């Protein structure tokens, strides 16, 4: 490419630039050469990073396995590919390899009050103040996210309904399990507990979400709103 025809990537249209294209359209919209160009970062005076990576991609027969086997010297044999750029590519490939070797984390199945109690009881153990942890579950009742929503005094925990809804929508949850502890040890739902639960049930219905349960933790056990018929 002649110097007169070369244009730095920062002079291209937004969707012609790999980084901006990823931001606008998501990572799956990029070709392998475009993804490599993001790692490389910059080209040379006469060649953009994308042009360099297109040449590399053709040279490896468009095969990531061939690219993965290249060592530092082989990568640096491409004109415009210095050690720093080659190391970034090698590091990215190694991260991908390690991801394949790593077993996905098993998300707990929380489809009963007893399972929720066993999962959370260590969180509430020995607390002298109230806390409220909310569990966000997928359609199969497996945990997606766990969040501390409220922390209060000896007999009250403030819970912001908007915060609960935000976490549910952000995590793309299908259902929600509310929980809090009673430092006094009593396993009886207060009027405030029932009011808050009803308020959250009404709010989540607008977003097609489901309050699966509200569980109160005491020193020697728990109370489940669903098991006690306090929630439909």
C-alpha positions as CSV (number, residue, x, y, z in Angstrom):
1,X,0.0,0.0,0.0
2,X,1.5,3.3,-1.0
3,X,1.9,6.0,1.6
4,X,-0.7,8.2,-0.2
5,X,-3.3,5.4,0.1
6,X,-2.6,4.5,3.7
7,X,-5.0,5.9,6.3
8,X,-4.5,5.4,10.1
9,X,-7.4,3.5,11.7
10,X,-8.3,6.6,13.7
11,X,-9.3,8.4,10.5
12,X,-11.7,5.6,9.4
13,X,-15.5,5.6,9.9
14,X,-16.6,4.5,13.3
15,X,-17.8,1.0,12.1
16,X,-14.6,0.5,10.1
17,X,-12.5,0.7,13.2
18,X,-12.4,-2.6,15.1
19,X,-12.6,-1.2,18.7
20,X,-15.5,1.1,17.8
21,X,-17.2,-1.7,15.9
22,X,-17.0,-4.0,18.9
23,X,-18.5,-1.3,21.2
24,X,-21.3,-0.6,18.7
25,X,-22.1,-4.1,17.5
26,X,-20.7,-6.5,20.0
27,X,-17.7,-8.8,19.9
28,X,-19.3,-11.4,17.6
29,X,-19.6,-8.8,14.8
30,X,-15.9,-8.7,14.3
31,X,-13.8,-10.9,12.1
32,X,-10.8,-12.8,13.4
33,X,-8.5,-10.2,11.7
34,X,-10.4,-7.4,13.4
35,X,-10.1,-9.0,16.8
36,X,-6.3,-9.5,16.3
37,X,-6.0,-5.8,15.2
38,X,-7.5,-4.8,18.6
39,X,-4.7,-6.8,20.3
40,X,-2.0,-5.4,18.1
41,X,-3.2,-1.9,18.6
42,X,-1.2,-0.1,16.0
43,X,0.3,-0.7,12.6
44,X,3.3,0.8,10.9
45,X,3.8,4.0,8.9
46,X,2.7,2.4,5.7
47,X,0.2,-0.2,7.0
48,X,-2.6,-0.2,9.5
49,X,-2.9,-2.8,12.3
50,X,-5.9,-4.3,10.5
51,X,-4.1,-4.7,7.2
52,X,-1.2,-6.4,9.1
53,X,-3.6,-8.7,10.8
54,X,-5.3,-9.6,7.6
55,X,-2.0,-10.7,6.2
56,X,-1.3,-12.8,9.3
57,X,-4.7,-14.4,9.1
58,X,-4.2,-15.3,5.4
59,X,-0.7,-16.6,6.2
60,X,-2.1,-19.0,8.9
61,X,-4.8,-20.3,6.5
62,X,-7.5,-18.6,8.6
63,X,-6.9,-21.2,11.3
64,X,-6.6,-20.2,15.0
65,X,-4.9,-23.5,15.8
66,X,-2.0,-22.6,13.4
67,X,-1.7,-19.2,14.9
68,X,-1.7,-20.6,18.4
69,X,1.3,-22.8,17.6
70,X,3.5,-19.9,16.5
71,X,6.2,-18.8,18.8
72,X,7.5,-15.3,19.4
73,X,10.1,-15.3,16.6
74,X,7.5,-16.6,14.1
75,X,5.1,-13.9,15.0
76,X,7.8,-11.3,14.8
77,X,8.7,-12.4,11.3
78,X,5.8,-10.4,10.0
79,X,6.8,-6.9,9.0
80,X,5.4,-4.4,11.5
81,X,5.0,-7.1,14.3
82,X,7.3,-6.2,17.2
83,X,7.8,-8.2,20.4
84,X,5.2,-6.2,22.3
85,X,2.5,-6.9,19.7
86,X,3.4,-10.5,19.4
87,X,3.3,-11.0,23.2
88,X,-0.2,-9.6,23.4
89,X,-1.4,-12.1,20.8
90,X,0.3,-15.0,22.6
91,X,-1.1,-13.9,25.9
92,X,-4.7,-13.7,24.5
93,X,-4.3,-17.2,23.0
94,X,-3.0,-18.6,26.3
95,X,-6.0,-17.1,28.2
96,X,-8.3,-18.8,25.7
97,X,-6.5,-22.1,26.2
98,X,-6.8,-21.8,30.0
99,X,-10.5,-21.0,29.7
100,X,-11.0,-24.3,27.9
101,X,-9.2,-26.2,30.6
102,X,-11.2,-24.5,33.4
103,X,-14.4,-26.2,34.5
104,X,-17.4,-23.8,34.6
105,X,-18.5,-22.9,38.1
106,X,-21.4,-25.0,39.2
107,X,-24.3,-22.6,40.1
108,X,-26.3,-24.0,43.0
109,X,-29.9,-25.1,42.4
110,X,-32.1,-23.3,44.9
111,X,-35.6,-24.7,44.3
112,X,-36.6,-25.3,47.9
113,X,-36.5,-23.3,51.2
114,X,-34.2,-25.9,52.7
115,X,-31.7,-25.5,50.0
116,X,-31.7,-21.7,50.3
117,X,-31.3,-22.1,54.1
118,X,-28.3,-24.3,53.7
119,X,-26.8,-22.0,51.1
120,X,-27.2,-18.8,53.1
121,X,-27.0,-19.8,56.8
122,X,-23.3,-19.1,57.1
123,X,-23.9,-15.5,55.8
124,X,-26.2,-14.8,58.7
125,X,-24.4,-16.7,61.3
126,X,-23.5,-14.7,64.5
127,X,-24.8,-11.4,63.2
128,X,-26.0,-8.9,65.8
129,X,-27.7,-6.6,63.2
130,X,-30.2,-7.3,60.4
131,X,-29.0,-7.8,56.9
132,X,-31.0,-8.6,53.7
133,X,-29.5,-10.7,51.0
134,X,-31.4,-11.2,47.7
135,X,-30.8,-14.1,45.4
136,X,-31.5,-13.8,41.7
137,X,-32.2,-17.0,39.8
138,X,-32.6,-18.1,36.2
139,X,-35.6,-20.0,34.8
140,X,-34.3,-23.2,36.2
141,X,-33.9,-21.9,39.8
142,X,-30.1,-21.8,39.5
143,X,-28.3,-18.9,41.1
144,X,-27.3,-16.0,38.8
145,X,-26.4,-13.4,41.4
146,X,-26.3,-12.8,45.2
147,X,-26.5,-9.2,46.5
148,X,-26.5,-7.6,49.9
149,X,-29.4,-5.2,49.5
150,X,-29.9,-3.8,53.0
151,X,-28.0,-3.6,56.3
152,X,-29.6,-2.1,59.4
153,X,-29.9,-2.1,63.1
154,X,-31.0,-4.7,65.5
155,X,-34.6,-4.8,64.3
156,X,-34.9,-3.1,60.9
157,X,-33.3,-3.6,57.4
158,X,-34.0,-0.9,54.8
159,X,-34.6,-2.5,51.3
160,X,-34.9,-0.3,48.2
161,X,-37.3,-1.9,45.8
162,X,-35.7,-0.1,42.9
163,X,-32.3,-1.6,43.7
164,X,-33.8,-5.1,43.8
165,X,-35.4,-4.6,40.4
166,X,-32.2,-3.1,39.0
167,X,-30.2,-6.1,40.0
168,X,-32.9,-8.5,38.7
169,X,-33.0,-6.8,35.3
170,X,-29.3,-6.4,35.0
171,X,-28.7,-10.1,35.8
172,X,-31.6,-11.2,33.5
173,X,-33.0,-13.1,36.4
174,X,-36.4,-14.9,36.1
175,X,-37.1,-15.2,39.8
176,X,-36.0,-13.7,43.1
177,X,-35.6,-15.0,46.6
178,X,-35.7,-12.4,49.4
179,X,-34.0,-13.1,52.7
180,X,-33.1,-11.4,56.0
181,X,-32.2,-12.4,59.5
182,X,-33.8,-11.7,62.9
183,X,-30.9,-11.2,65.4
184,X,-33.5,-11.8,68.2
185,X,-33.9,-15.3,66.9
186,X,-37.6,-15.1,66.5
187,X,-39.0,-16.9,63.4
188,X,-42.1,-14.8,62.9
189,X,-42.8,-12.4,60.0
190,X,-43.5,-8.9,61.2
191,X,-46.1,-6.6,59.6
192,X,-43.2,-4.7,58.0
193,X,-41.8,-8.0,56.5
194,X,-45.2,-8.9,55.0
195,X,-45.7,-5.4,53.7
196,X,-42.3,-5.2,52.0
197,X,-42.8,-8.7,50.5
198,X,-46.2,-7.7,49.1
199,X,-44.8,-4.5,47.7
200,X,-42.0,-6.4,45.9
201,X,-44.4,-9.0,44.6
202,X,-46.5,-6.2,43.0
203,X,-43.5,-4.4,41.6
204,X,-41.8,-7.5,40.1
205,X,-45.0,-8.5,38.3
206,X,-44.8,-5.5,36.1
207,X,-41.5,-6.9,34.7
208,X,-42.7,-10.5,34.5
209,X,-40.5,-11.4,37.4
210,X,-41.4,-13.9,40.2
211,X,-40.8,-13.7,43.9
212,X,-40.1,-17.3,44.7
213,X,-39.8,-16.9,48.4
214,X,-38.9,-14.7,51.4
215,X,-36.9,-16.5,54.0
216,X,-36.3,-15.2,57.6
217,X,-33.2,-16.6,59.3
218,X,-33.0,-17.1,63.0
219,X,-30.5,-18.7,65.3
220,X,-31.9,-22.2,65.1
221,X,-33.8,-22.4,61.8
222,X,-35.8,-20.4,59.3
223,X,-39.2,-19.3,58.2
224,X,-40.3,-19.6,54.6
225,X,-43.1,-17.3,53.4
226,X,-44.0,-19.8,50.7
227,X,-44.0,-22.8,53.0
228,X,-46.2,-20.8,55.4
229,X,-48.6,-19.6,52.7
230,X,-47.6,-16.0,53.2
231,X,-46.8,-15.6,49.5
232,X,-48.6,-17.0,46.5
